[in-house]
């Protein structure tokens, strides 16, 4: 008889305070990706409603990294502003067909270089995202144009993939053709994370299906809750580091809504996080108060949807505050620093040593009035 392993999401666990506490202002929140240091350990997800060239520059100024989708509207249209407006103004009933139509326009290689240059001209680091099927064609163009990081990202990525093509994407081959860091995702298991690291890549992105605009779990039934996925992939990172001396950072992507979720990701082993919807809620995001999944425009089997997320404040306020909201959705880095102080962690690596416990009642214990139950 097969046994079903218990897995945990952010709402089911809690962080245990440390035996030593420190002042939050003493903490160092920086993360490193193959020599690139981010003072804010946040990557903006490669979603058209989140990252435009202008937003990538804003993320750089905030100490993070914006990842531009090379297979989205930015590389299909000279001026994607009207396309984004059409998506934002469409009814819920027609928006998926509209996305499929708009994303059927061809990807233009000349626009890849132009978008990368837009970011670089502002003095910002430029990260771009491609799917595995397009990597061999598009990644070298982006790298030659000056991209600083290549992210190879799909719903599920493995080091071993069977396809009908003569020779599929081999990450070790890719690393020989481009000289910039390569991050690969998404994965959720120890074995896959370890195999990906053994190809020589520079970072692993963790998460299948937890994003607010992703419907993969509903459409295909595939996914692992983020706490368990992060713990398992972080264990692979630690074992790989002991075996090879190369530290491959883990980036938890999806399911993070509040500062508490973000802190739990780091305690479970993340070196950085990738945020979509929380950043789509910023005034600077191109989605005009909406977000939609990267696989939403799929011509045959959409695995994403457009969600109305609203505009909650500036990017600076969402990341650093100040805020008058009490729900943890703003001043995310302030929450991280406060948590690091509570567990006695001076840096992100020390956050990995904090204790996390299964606590299914953590959000409801004593909260009857907050929940409107009394």
C-alpha positions, 0 to 999 in steps of 0.5 A: 500500500502506498503511503502519502507523505504530509506536506505543508504550506505557509499557513500551516507552520510557524517560526519559533523565536530564537534563544538570542534576539538582536536589533533588526537594524543590525541584520543583513538581508542581502543575497548573492547570485553568482557574484551579483549581490542584492541588498533586497533578496527579492526577484520580481516575477517574469510576468507581463503585469509585473515587470516592464523595463521601467519596473526592472529599473525600479527593482534595481533601485530598490536593491532587488532584481526584476525579471523580464519575460522575453516571451511576453508582450514586451518582445511582441509589440513595439509599444505594449501599453495598449495591449496591457490596457486591453487586458486590464479592461477586458471582461472576465468572460473574454479575457482568456481568449483575448490573451490567447489572441494577443500572445499569438503575435510573433516574438521579435528578436530585435525587440529582445535587444531593445528591451535589454538595452532599455534596462541597461541604459539606466544602469540597472542589472537586467534579468530575463526569462525564457521557457526551455523550448525557446532558450537555445534561440533567445538566451544567446540574443539576450546575453549578447545584448547585455543581459546579466542573468538568464532565467530558464523557467517553466511550470515544471523543469527537470534536468532530464526531459524527453522530447521529439526534437533531435537534441533538447535543451541541455543545461551544461551545453547552455552554460558553455555558450553564454557567460552569465548566471543561469537560474532554472525553475521551477521544481519542488523536489530534492532529487530534481533540484540536486540534478539541476545543480549538478549541471552547473547552473547558478540558482534553482527556483522553487514552486509549482502552482502556488501563485495567485494567478496560477491554475496549474494545480486545478488544471493538472493536479500537480504541485507541492506546498511551498514550505515542504518544497523549499525545505526539500530543495534547500536540503539538496542545495546543502548536500550539493555544497558539501559535495562540491563546494559550490553554493547554489541559491534557492529562490522560492517563487509563489504563494507569498502574500505577507511578510510572515509568508516571506519570513517562513520561506527564508527560515525553510531555506530560501536564499531569495524569493520571487514575488508576483502579485504583491509587486503587481499591486504597486503603483509602478507595475504595468498591469494596472491593478491586474495580474495574470499567469505566464501560462494564461495565454496558452493556446490549448491548455491555459494554466493561469488566469487574470486576477484583480489585485488592485493598486495598494501603494508604491513599490517602495512602500510595499517593500520598505514601508512605512505602512498603516496596514496591519495585514502584513502586505506592506513593508515586507523587508521591514517584516523580514528584519523584525523576524531576523531580530526575533530569531537572532539571525544576523543574515539570511544564511543564519535564518536557515538555522531557525526552527519551524514547527507545524502549527495548523492553528497559528492563524486562528488561535485567539483571533476570533475578533479579527476573524469576525467570529465574535 
